[in-house]
Every structure is written in structure tokens, then in C-alpha cells.
């Protein structure tokens, strides 16, 4: 009853190996003058805190265990923001790619990013409620009143992270709409081109059909220059229709 146990997610970029985002669980057990952390891997992200403790810099040496706990969680939230900055750069690159070329790989990248954003939000959002409960925690008296101002600042950072995630999700949703619009426009251009070609060939097909009926009483069939005249008429008709379409800016 005199201790607190907290579980949250640690998210960071593994720069040394693959450069991918790593998500693992981190647990805190702390009571008066005692703080124990449990991580899934030996990866140490708290070197800056350890150095401050060794060198006696800052408030950590002078403050109680609750401030040390705040400092560790603050590092975790800072890594959240670093990961989001990296994902924000990817979102911008997708935006630039959409404006240049239309590829199916781009749509897959958008859906992957949107899924990752949704997963991150599900991981990070509970931290807001945890911080609120810590500010109101009175049973163990571990969290001092003087630390609440830092917890409020930490809460603001978590809210900022969640707002950034929501913003990126909205951008990705708009990218999907924009992709569909570009795809629809490209399809419309194809249909318009085929329609123009079909429209040009309709009267040409009619003329060739009339003179292909092979009736015995068709004077044009015996005319010496009838073939060339028909070809000239068909070519002139096609050019006339193309000129009309060009004038109406249909292509």
C-alpha cells in the first residue's frame, strides 16, 4: 500500500542497428526513496539522467524520488516526440510523392502510416490518464505537491503528442482522398481519349458500312476515282472533328 506500480510503453528509434521504431514495455515500481525500472531489453535510454545524478547537476540529487520518476517519464515522452518527428518527415515525403507521380506503392505507404499512427495513439493516450491520477494521488504521499507543476508540463507534452498524431492521421486521410481523386482523374482522361477516338470512327464506320453493302445498283462503286474520293472525305471528316474537339479543349 505504500508503493506505486506503473506500466507504459517505451518507443524509440533504433539508430544503431536497423533504424526502425522499437516498441517495448517499461515498468516502474517506486516508493519513498526507492525506484526500480524494468525493461524488456538492455537498451538504455536514460544515460542523460544517470550522468546528471553522477555529476550532481540539476534538481535530481536535491529532490525526492518523485522528481526522478518524473524525469524518467519525461525522457520517454521526449522519445515519443522524436519518433513522431521522424514519422512527420515520412508524411511530408508522401505528400511530395503524391504531387509528382501516382503509384500504388504510395497508397500502401499511406495505409501503413495510418495504421502506425492509430497504434501509437492507442499506446500513448493512456499516459494522459496516468498523469492525471498521479497528480491526484494522495494515498501513498509519494508524489509531492512541488512535483505537480512538472507533471502538468509533462501532461501538456503528452497532449501535444496526441494532437500531432491526430493531425498526421487527418493528413493521411486527406492523402487517401487526394489519391483517389487523382486516380479518378487519370481514369477520366483515359475514358475521354477513348471516347474521342470512338466518336471520330463512328461516321467513318458508317461511310465504310454504306459502301460495303455490295448492292448491284451503286454508281459510286464503278466510278474511277470513287475510292480516292471516299478516302479523302473520310480523312477530311476526321480532321474536321479533331479540330472541333481541339477548339472545345476536350484534349
C-alpha positions in Angstrom: 0.0 0.0 0.0 3.0 2.3 0.4 4.2 1.9 -3.3 3.1 2.7 -6.8 3.5 0.5 -9.9 3.2 2.0 -13.4 3.4 0.3 -16.8 3.8 2.2 -20.0 5.3 1.8 -23.5 8.7 2.9 -24.4 9.0 3.9 -28.1 12.3 4.9 -29.7 14.2 4.7 -33.0 17.0 2.0 -33.0 19.5 4.2 -34.8 22.5 1.8 -34.3 21.0 -1.2 -36.0 18.1 -1.0 -38.3 16.8 2.5 -37.8 13.3 1.1 -37.2 11.0 2.1 -34.5 11.1 -0.1 -31.4 8.2 -0.5 -29.0 8.7 -2.2 -25.7 7.2 -2.2 -22.3 8.7 -0.4 -19.3 7.6 -0.7 -15.7 8.2 1.5 -12.7 8.0 0.4 -9.1 8.6 3.2 -6.7 8.1 4.1 -3.1 9.8 6.5 -0.7 13.5 6.6 -1.5 13.2 3.7 -3.9 12.7 3.5 -7.7 13.1 0.3 -9.8 12.6 0.2 -13.5 12.0 -3.0 -15.6 12.7 -3.0 -19.4 12.4 -5.8 -22.0 15.8 -5.2 -23.5 19.2 -3.9 -22.2 18.8 -0.8 -24.3 19.5 2.2 -22.0 17.8 5.5 -22.9 18.4 7.2 -19.6 22.1 8.0 -19.9 21.4 11.7 -19.6 19.6 11.1 -16.3 22.4 8.9 -15.0 25.0 11.5 -15.9 23.1 14.2 -14.1 22.9 12.0 -11.0 26.7 11.1 -11.1 27.7 14.8 -11.7 25.2 16.1 -9.1 23.7 18.5 -11.6 20.1 19.8 -11.7 17.3 19.1 -9.2 17.5 15.3 -9.2 20.1 15.0 -6.4 18.3 17.6 -4.3 14.8 16.3 -4.9 12.9 13.2 -3.8 12.1 10.1 -5.7 9.0 11.5 -7.3 11.1 14.0 -9.3 13.4 11.3 -10.5 10.3 9.4 -11.7 9.1 12.5 -13.5 12.5 12.9 -15.2 12.4 9.3 -16.5 8.9 9.6 -17.8 9.9 12.9 -19.4 12.6 11.2 -21.3 10.1 8.6 -22.5 7.8 11.3 -23.8 10.7 13.1 -25.5 11.3 9.8 -27.4 7.7 9.8 -28.4 8.2 13.3 -29.9 11.4 12.2 -31.7 9.6 9.2 -33.3 6.7 11.5 -34.3 9.1 13.9 -35.9 10.5 11.1 -38.0 7.0 9.9 -39.0 6.1 13.5 -39.8 9.1 13.6 -42.2 7.7 10.5 -43.9 4.3 12.1 -44.1 5.8 15.1 -45.9 7.7 12.8 -48.3 4.4 11.0 -49.2 2.8 14.4 -49.8 5.6 15.4 -52.2 5.5 12.0 -53.9 1.7 12.4 -54.5 2.3 15.6 -56.3 4.8 14.1 -58.6 3.7 10.6 -59.6 0.7 8.3 -59.0 1.9 4.9 -57.8 0.1 2.1 -56.0 3.1 1.8 -53.6 2.2 5.3 -52.4 -1.3 4.2 -51.3 0.2 1.3 -49.5 2.6 3.6 -47.7 -0.3 5.9 -46.7 -2.3 3.0 -45.2 0.8 1.6 -43.4 1.4 5.1 -41.9 -2.2 5.5 -40.9 -2.2 2.1 -39.2 1.0 3.0 -37.3 -0.5 6.3 -36.2 -3.6 4.6 -34.9 -1.4 2.1 -33.0 0.8 4.9 -31.5 -2.3 6.8 -30.3 -3.6 3.7 -28.6 -0.3 3.3 -26.8 0.3 6.9 -25.8 -3.3 8.0 -24.9 -3.5 6.1 -21.6 -0.5 8.1 -20.3 -2.7 11.2 -20.0 -5.0 9.4 -17.5 -2.0 8.1 -15.6 -0.5 11.6 -15.2 -3.9 12.9 -14.0 -4.2 10.2 -11.4 -0.6 10.8 -10.3 -1.4 14.5 -9.7 -4.4 13.5 -7.5 -2.6 10.6 -5.8 -2.8 11.1 -2.1 -2.8 7.6 -0.6 0.9 6.9 -0.6 2.1 10.6 -0.4 4.9 9.7 -2.8 4.1 12.4 -5.3 4.9 15.7 -3.7 2.9 18.9 -4.3 6.1 20.5 -5.6 6.3 17.9 -8.4 2.8 18.6 -9.7 3.9 21.6 -11.8 6.3 19.3 -13.6 3.6 16.7 -14.1 1.4 19.4 -15.6 4.2 20.2 -18.0 4.5 16.5 -18.8 0.8 16.3 -19.4 1.0 19.2 -21.9 3.7 17.3 -23.8 1.6 14.2 -23.9 -1.4 16.2 -25.2 0.8 17.7 -27.8 2.0 14.3 -28.9 -1.7 13.1 -29.2 -2.6 16.3 -31.1 0.3 15.7 -33.5 -0.9 12.1 -34.1 -4.4 13.3 -34.8 -3.1 15.9 -37.2 -1.0 13.4 -39.1 -4.0 11.0 -39.2 -6.1 13.7 -40.8 -3.4 14.5 -43.3 -3.1 10.8 -44.2 -6.9 10.6 -44.6 -6.8 13.6 -46.9 -3.9 12.0 -48.8 -6.1 8.9 -49.5 -8.9 11.2 -50.8 -6.4 13.1 -52.9 -5.0 9.8 -54.3 -8.5 8.6 -55.2 -9.2 11.9 -56.9 -6.0 11.7 -58.9 -6.7 8.1 -59.8 -10.3 9.1 -60.9 -9.0 12.0 -63.0 -6.4 9.7 -64.7 -9.2 7.2 -65.4 -11.4 10.0 -66.8 -8.6 11.1 -69.1 -8.3 7.6 -70.4 -12.1 7.4 -70.9 -12.1 10.8 -72.6 -9.4 9.8 -75.0 -11.2 6.5 -75.9 -14.5 8.4 -76.3 -12.9 10.9 -78.8 -11.4 8.1 -80.8 -14.7 6.2 -80.8 -16.6 9.4 -81.8 -14.2 10.0 -84.7 -14.6 6.5 -86.0 -18.4 6.4 -85.8 -19.0 8.4 -89.1 -16.0 6.7 -90.7 -17.5 3.3 -89.9 -20.9 4.5 -91.2 -19.4 5.5 -94.6 -17.4 2.3 -95.0 -20.5 0.3 -94.0 -22.6 2.0 -96.6 -20.2 1.3 -99.4 -19.6 -2.2 -98.1 -23.2 -3.4 -98.7 -22.3 -4.6 -102.3 -25.6 -3.7 -103.9 -25.6 -4.1 -107.7 -27.0 -0.6 -108.4 -24.4 1.6 -106.7 -23.0 4.0 -109.3 -20.1 5.2 -107.0 -18.6 1.7 -107.0 -17.9 1.9 -110.7 -16.6 5.4 -110.7 -12.9 5.6 -111.5 -11.9 7.9 -108.6 -14.6 6.8 -106.2 -12.2 5.0 -103.8 -9.9 8.0 -103.5 -12.8 10.4 -103.1 -14.2 8.4 -100.2 -10.8 8.2 -98.5 -10.4 11.9 -98.9 -13.9 12.6 -97.4 -13.2 10.2 -94.5 -9.8 11.9 -93.8 -11.3 15.4 -94.1 -14.2 14.4 -91.7 -11.7 13.0 -89.2 -9.6 16.2 -89.3 -12.7 18.4 -89.0 -13.9 16.5 -85.9 -10.4 16.7 -84.3 -10.3 20.4 -85.0 -13.7 20.8 -83.3 -12.6 18.8 -80.3 -9.4 20.8 -80.1 -11.4 24.1 -80.3 -13.6 22.9 -77.4 -10.4 22.0 -75.5 -11.5 18.4 -75.0 -7.9 17.3 -75.3 
